[in-house]
Amino acid sequence: MKINKIEFLCSSPSLKLCPREDIPEFAFIGRSNVGKSSLINMLADQKSLAKVSGTPGKTRLLNHFKVLSSLSGSSQTASVSWFLVDLPGYGFAKLSKTQREKFEGLIQSYLQKRENLALTFLLIDSRLEPQRIDIEFMNWLGDNEVGFVILYTKTDKLSKTQLTNNLVAYQKALSAYWDELPLIISTSAETKAGRDEVLGTIEAALRQIGESN
C-alpha cells in the first residue's frame, strides 16, 4: 500500500465530537513515551505530522489524520480513504487521579463504542521486560473484543539477540493469558523497520472490509 496523502483533520475531547465521516479507522495507542508520534511520522513518511515531545503524556485528545492511499496488487490501482487515529497514552503516573480517570474513560469509550474502528495497534517498548500495565491493557482489549496488533517499538536500540530474547519473553508472558497470541510486528522509527508490515496489515483489513460491504 502506498500513502498518497495524509493530513491532520481534528482533535476531539470526546467520542461524540469525532468526525462523522463513515470510513475505517486504525487506532494507535501505547504507554506514555513509547514512541507513538515518531512511529506515526515514520508510517506517514513525514518528519512532523504528529508532534514529538520529550514530555510524556502530551497526547490528551483523540487525534484524527485522514489518509488517502493506493492499494496494491491489482491491474487497476484502487484508492481508498481511512483515518489514522492517535489515542492518548495510558499509565502516565504524573497525572492526577482525576485526569487519569478522564483519559481512561475517553480511551475506553472510543475503543468500545467507535463503530468504524477497524483495528487497534498497541505499541510496546521492545527494550523493556513485560510490563503489568501493558498485559492488563491487552487483557482488557481481549475481554472487550477489540481486535489489536502489537507493535514492538525502538527495536534499533537492541541487538538481534536482545530483541529475540525480549520477544520470546513477551510471548511467554502473553501465553499465560492467551491461547492464540496477537500478531506482533517489530518496528523502528529510525530505520523504518516494520513500515511495510504495518501498512500491509492495514491494507489487508481494508480489503476485508471492502469485500464484506
N, C-alpha and C positions, 0 to 999 in steps of 0.2 A: 504494500500500500504506500502511496505517495501523498504526503500532505501538500496540497496546493496553496492553501491559505488558512491561517489561524489568527484570530483576533480576540482580545478581551471584550466580553459583552457586558457583564454586570456583576456586582457583588450583592448578595441578598442576606439580610439578617434573619430571615425566616423562610420556611418552606413555601408559604403562600405567596411570597414575593419573588419566587424563582421564575425564570422565563416560562411562558406558556406554550412555546413552540414545541410541537409533538415530534421530536426527533430523539434517537437513542442517546443516552448519557453514559459516560465512563468516568467513574469517580476515583480519585487518588487520595489516600489517607495514610497517615502513619504517626508514630510518636513524634513529639516535638524534636526538631533538629535532626531528623532522619535524612534530610537531603531532598525533600519533595520538590521544592521550587527548582533546584538545579536539574532534577530528573525531568520535570515538565519542560524546561527550556531545552534540554537535550532532545527530547522527543519532537519538539516543535522545530528544532534546528534554529533556534533564536537565542540570543545571549541574555535578554532581559524581558522576556514575555511575562514570566512570573517573577516577582520581586524577591531576590535572595537577600536574607537578613542574617546577621550574626547573632541576633537576639531570638531565642526560641519562642514559639508561641505567637508569632506575628500574624498568622492567618486566623482571623476571627469570624469570617463570613463564608458563605457558600459562593465561590468564585467560578463563574461560567465563562469558558472560552469556546467560541464557535469555530468548528473545523470544517473545511471543505477538502475532501480527499478523493483520490482516484483509486479504485480497486483494480487489482492486477489479475492476470491470468485469463483474460478473455480477448477475443479478436477486436472487440469494441470496448474501449475503456469506459467504465461506468463511474460517474461522480456521485458522491454521497455526502450528506451533511450530518454532523453529530456534535455533541457537546463534550468537552473535556471539563470535568468539574474538580476544582481544587478545594478539598474539605479542610476545616480546622484540624490541627493536630490534637492528639489526646495525651494525657499524662503529664501535662506541664505543671510541675509542683509549685511554681511561684504564683500561680493564680490563686485567688481566694476560693473558698469552698463554693460561694455563690456563683462566681464566674465559671468554675469548673462544671457545676451543675447546669449552667446555662448552655455552655458549649456542648456538653454531653447530650443534653436534650435536643439541641439543634442537629447534631450528627445523627442521633438515633431516629429523629423524626424524618430526616432526609432518607436514610438508608431503609427504613421500614415502609415509608409511605410514597416515595417518589416513583410513580408508576412507570416512567420511561427509563429508569435506571437499568442499564443492560448488564453491567459488570463493574465490580469494585476491585481496584488494585491496592493491596495493602503493602506498604513499604516497611521493610525491616533492615536495620543496620547490620550488615554482614560481619562487622568486627566484634559484635557482642555475643555472648552466650545467650541462650533462650531466656527472654525476659517474661516474668509472670504477667505483666500488664498486656503484653502482646498476645500471649497464649489465651488470656481471658477474653481479649477482644475478638480473637479468631473464633473462640467457642461461642461468643455472643452472635457473631455473624452466622455461624452454623445453626445455632438454635433458632435464629430468625429467618433462616433460608435465604440469606443474602449471598449470592454467588461471588466468589472472590479468587483472585490470583495473588500470590506472594511475589513481591519484587525485592530481591536482595540488593541493597544499595551499597555504594562505596567499595565495590569489590576490588578496585585498583589499589586499595590500601593494603591488600593482603597478598601473600604468596599463593600460588596454586594449591600448595599443601594445606596452608591455613584455611583457605576458602573451602576446600573439600572437607576438612575436619569440622568446620563450623556448620556447613550444610548438613553433614551427617548427624551432628548433634541436634540440629533443629528438627530434622526428620524423625529422629528418635523421640524427641520431646513431644512432637505432634502425634506420634503413633500411640501415645498413651491415651489420647482422646479421640482420634480419628481412625476409622477403618480404612478410608480412602483419603490419601493426602491431596491437598490442593496443588495445582500447578505452581512450581517455583521457577522464576526466571532471575538469573544473575545479571545485574546491571552496573554500569558506571557512567556517571555524568561526564567524567573526564575523558574516557576512552570511547564513549558511545556504545560500549558493550551492552547487548541486550535490546538495543533500539529496534532492530528488525523483528525480534521475537515478540516484543510488546505490541508493535504496530500490527504484526501478523495475527496476534491474538484478538485485537480489536477488529481487524478485517474479518476474521472467521465469525465473530459474533454478529457483525453487521450483515454478513451473507446469510447467516441462520435466521436473523430477524426478517430479512428480505424474502426468504423462502417461505416463512410462516405467514407473511401478510398477503 
